[in-house]
Amino acid sequence: PNPEELLASISETFSVRHDYGEVLRKSLLFYEAQRSGKLPANNRVLWRKSAFVDDRGLNGEDLSGGYFDAGDYVKFNLPMAFTTTVLSWGVLAYTDAYNATDQLAHAHSAIKWATDYFIKCHVKKYEYYAQVGEGVIDHLLWRSPPRNSTRHRRAFKLTTTSPGTEVVAETAAAMAAASVVFRSVNPSYSEELIRHARDLYDFGNNYREVYHRSIRDVQNFYRSYSGYKDELAWAASWLYFATEEQEFLTDAQAKYNEFNLDNRKPAGFHWDDKTAGVQLLLAQMTSDPKFNRSVEQFCDRFLPGGDFPYTPKGLVFIQEWGVLRHAAGVAFICMGAANLGVKPEIYRDFAKRQIHYMLGDSGLGSYVIGYGPSPPTRPHHRSSSCPIPPAPCSFEALRNPSSNPHVLTGALVGGPDGNDRFTDDRRNHRSSEVALDYNAAFQSAVAGLKYLEL
C-alpha cells in the first residue's frame, strides 16, 4: 500500500493505552535474568542462581560478573557496552519516566552491573578483556549455567599488539554515559568511570584495528561490518557530554568530518553502527543545523514510503534478523530527533506505532515475554528452558514443544517475518532469540513514551 493507505489501515490498531511502567519494570527484570557471576541477595529472578563465578583472565584476574549475551552464556563486550550506553542515554533523557514508575534504582543497578564488569576487564590503560567464553564451544551445549566452570572459560584480551578499536571505544562511550547517570548519586564512582573512559578512548584512538582480527572467535557472532569509525566519533561525543571539555567536542566533530559520517546511510541504529547516534548526540550538544538535518534524513528513510518496506500490520522491516530490535533502535533515535523539534508529531507517531506493534497492538500478539496479549513462551534461551540446577539439562529442552519452564519476563524476541508471521519456537532462533541489545533501545524508547505521557 502507499503511505497514506498504510497509515489509515493501522490508525485504529495503535490506539491501545499501555502501562509503560510495567513494560519498563519487566524489561529490567530481563536484564537481571541475564546476569553472570555471583547474584546479590536482592536477586528478583528466583529461578536464576549464581553462575560462572570463577571467570578469570589470562593472569588470574577476576572477570566474574557482566551479562550473558543472549540465549547463551558468552560475554561479548561489544553488544554489552552498546546496551549500557543506550540504557544510560535513556535514563538521562527520560529520568522523569523512571522516577514516575519507581524504576530508576533498578535502571541504575542494570547499568552498574555492566560497568562494574567493564572496570574488571580494563586491567591496564592499554589492556582490556573484550570477551569471556567461546561462541562456537558454548553453542555446542544446551545446559543451565553452572556456578563454577568444569574448566576455565577462555578470556580474550586486547593489547597494543592485538588491539580492537570498536569494542574499546564503545566501552569508553558506555563508561562516559554511565558516569553522568551516577554523578549525583555516587560521585566517586562517576569519577572512576570517567578515568576508565578516558584511558579506553586513548587506547582505541591510538591503536586502531578492527577487533575481529584480534579475536577470531567473534567473527561468526559480532564482527563489526561498519568498522570502528563510528565508535571513535561516538566515544568522543560521549566524553564531551560527560566532561564538557572542548577538546572532546573538537575531536568528535573532526572525526565526523574525517570519516564522512554525514554521508553515511546507516540501515538503523544498533550494536554495529552508531552513526545515527553520533548525529543525534552532536545535534543535542551543538547549534550546528547540519546534525539536525542528518538526523532528519536518517528518520525519513524509515517512514512509510521511504527506503524500507513495511509489514501489512505496520512494522518497518529493516532486517530479518532481530527485526524488532532494528525497529526499536530507529524509534529511539527518532524520538530524540522529535525532542529537538525535528518533525515532532511525525516522528513521535512513528515511534509509538513501532513500539506498540511490539506490545501487541497489531492484533497478532505481544512480542514481549510476560506482557500483553498472547506473548511468546518459548524463547531460544538456555537458562529459562532448563530446570534449576542441579537437575540435568540437554538438547532435549531445546526440542521440547512445551513452554519454557521459567518465564523470561520482559525479553523482546527477534520478531516476525515480512508478512507478520511469527513462530514461537525456541528452535527458530531468528524469530525467538533474545539478546541484551534487543531490549536496550526498546526499553529506552518505552521510557520516552512514558515521558511524553507524563
DAPE-V379584 format. One record per residue. RES is the residue in one letter. OMEGA is omega in whole degrees, 0 to 359 (NA if undefined). NEAR is the number of other C-alpha atoms within 12 Angstrom. Layout:
res: <RES,RES>
omega: <OMEGA,OMEGA>
near: <NEAR,NEAR>
This chain:
res: <P,N,P,E,E,L,L,A,S,I,S,E,T,F,S,V,R,H,D,Y,G,E,V,L,R,K,S,L,L,F,Y,E,A,Q,R,S,G,K,L,P,A,N,N,R,V,L,W,R,K,S,A,F,V,D,D,R,G,L,N,G,E,D,L,S,G,G,Y,F,D,A,G,D,Y,V,K,F,N,L,P,M,A,F,T,T,T,V,L,S,W,G,V,L,A,Y,T,D,A,Y,N,A,T,D,Q,L,A,H,A,H,S,A,I,K,W,A,T,D,Y,F,I,K,C,H,V,K,K,Y,E,Y,Y,A,Q,V,G,E,G,V,I,D,H,L,L,W,R,S,P,P,R,N,S,T,R,H,R,R,A,F,K,L,T,T,T,S,P,G,T,E,V,V,A,E,T,A,A,A,M,A,A,A,S,V,V,F,R,S,V,N,P,S,Y,S,E,E,L,I,R,H,A,R,D,L,Y,D,F,G,N,N,Y,R,E,V,Y,H,R,S,I,R,D,V,Q,N,F,Y,R,S,Y,S,G,Y,K,D,E,L,A,W,A,A,S,W,L,Y,F,A,T,E,E,Q,E,F,L,T,D,A,Q,A,K,Y,N,E,F,N,L,D,N,R,K,P,A,G,F,H,W,D,D,K,T,A,G,V,Q,L,L,L,A,Q,M,T,S,D,P,K,F,N,R,S,V,E,Q,F,C,D,R,F,L,P,G,G,D,F,P,Y,T,P,K,G,L,V,F,I,Q,E,W,G,V,L,R,H,A,A,G,V,A,F,I,C,M,G,A,A,N,L,G,V,K,P,E,I,Y,R,D,F,A,K,R,Q,I,H,Y,M,L,G,D,S,G,L,G,S,Y,V,I,G,Y,G,P,S,P,P,T,R,P,H,H,R,S,S,S,C,P,I,P,P,A,P,C,S,F,E,A,L,R,N,P,S,S,N,P,H,V,L,T,G,A,L,V,G,G,P,D,G,N,D,R,F,T,D,D,R,R,N,H,R,S,S,E,V,A,L,D,Y,N,A,A,F,Q,S,A,V,A,G,L,K,Y,L,E,L>
omega: <175,186,182,179,181,181,180,185,183,186,182,183,189,179,182,177,183,175,183,177,177,179,178,181,183,177,178,174,176,179,177,178,182,184,171,178,181,183,182,181,181,177,184,180,195,179,175,177,177,186,178,180,183,176,184,175,184,179,177,181,178,178,176,180,183,185,165,188,189,177,182,184,177,175,178,189,180,177,178,180,176,177,182,179,185,175,178,180,178,178,181,183,189,180,181,180,178,178,184,182,180,181,185,180,178,177,176,180,179,180,184,178,178,185,174,179,179,176,177,183,183,190,174,184,182,174,186,175,186,181,172,185,181,185,183,181,181,184,175,183,170,188,170,179,181,176,178,178,173,169,183,179,182,176,184,184,174,181,179,178,175,185,178,192,185,186,179,180,178,177,175,178,181,180,181,180,180,180,178,177,187,187,184,184,181,188,182,178,177,179,178,179,179,178,178,180,179,183,180,177,176,179,182,183,184,180,188,177,174,194,179,175,178,178,186,183,186,186,182,186,183,171,182,181,179,181,186,185,180,180,178,178,179,180,179,179,180,177,174,179,185,187,187,176,188,184,180,177,177,180,181,180,178,179,178,180,182,184,176,182,180,184,174,174,184,178,178,178,188,187,185,187,181,184,181,177,176,180,181,181,178,175,179,190,182,176,182,184,182,180,174,179,180,179,178,178,178,185,181,181,185,176,175,184,179,187,187,181,175,172,180,181,169,177,174,188,187,181,188,181,183,186,180,176,181,178,179,179,179,179,181,179,183,172,176,177,179,179,178,180,179,180,189,182,182,185,178,176,178,183,181,179,181,180,179,173,181,181,172,185,179,185,182,180,179,175,178,185,178,179,171,184,173,181,178,178,185,180,175,191,188,190,179,179,182,173,181,177,12,176,184,176,182,179,173,177,176,185,182,182,182,175,176,181,178,181,179,189,172,183,173,181,182,174,188,173,185,177,178,178,183,179,178,186,184,176,179,187,174,182,191,175,171,181,179,186,178,185,190,180,176,181,181,176,176,176,177,177,177,179,178,178,179,NA>
near: <17,16,21,14,15,24,26,17,18,29,23,18,24,29,18,22,20,26,22,37,32,28,40,47,34,35,43,42,35,45,47,42,44,48,44,40,35,29,27,19,10,13,22,22,28,20,26,36,32,33,34,34,25,28,39,31,28,22,15,17,22,28,41,41,39,49,48,41,41,42,45,38,43,45,45,45,52,48,42,50,50,48,48,48,49,50,51,41,41,42,41,33,33,36,29,23,34,37,23,23,27,19,30,30,21,28,42,36,29,42,45,38,35,46,44,34,42,46,38,27,43,40,27,21,25,32,33,44,46,50,48,44,38,29,31,18,16,27,23,14,24,30,30,36,42,32,26,22,22,13,13,23,29,29,32,38,37,40,29,25,17,27,34,47,44,49,54,54,51,53,55,50,55,52,54,47,46,51,43,39,41,31,23,15,16,17,16,15,24,28,25,25,40,36,26,39,45,36,33,49,46,30,36,42,36,21,27,31,30,34,42,31,23,27,37,23,26,31,19,15,28,35,28,31,23,27,29,38,38,44,49,48,46,53,53,47,48,47,46,36,35,37,26,18,17,18,16,29,29,22,27,38,34,22,29,35,21,17,23,19,35,31,20,24,25,33,31,40,43,48,47,36,38,45,44,44,48,46,47,42,42,43,32,29,27,24,14,16,19,22,32,34,25,34,45,34,29,38,45,28,27,39,37,31,19,19,20,29,28,35,31,28,36,46,48,46,37,33,27,28,25,35,43,52,48,42,50,47,49,51,49,47,51,48,46,44,40,30,28,29,21,29,24,22,18,25,35,36,27,39,43,42,41,46,48,46,44,53,46,35,33,33,26,28,29,35,50,47,41,32,33,31,23,22,33,41,36,44,50,41,46,47,43,41,40,37,25,26,21,13,13,18,25,21,21,19,30,33,22,20,17,20,25,31,23,27,32,45,39,43,51,55,51,46,50,44,28,25,18,29,21,30,27,32,30,35,26,25,29,28,34,41,42,46,46,53,46,46,54,49,47,52,52,48,47,47,50,41,42,35,28,26,20,17>
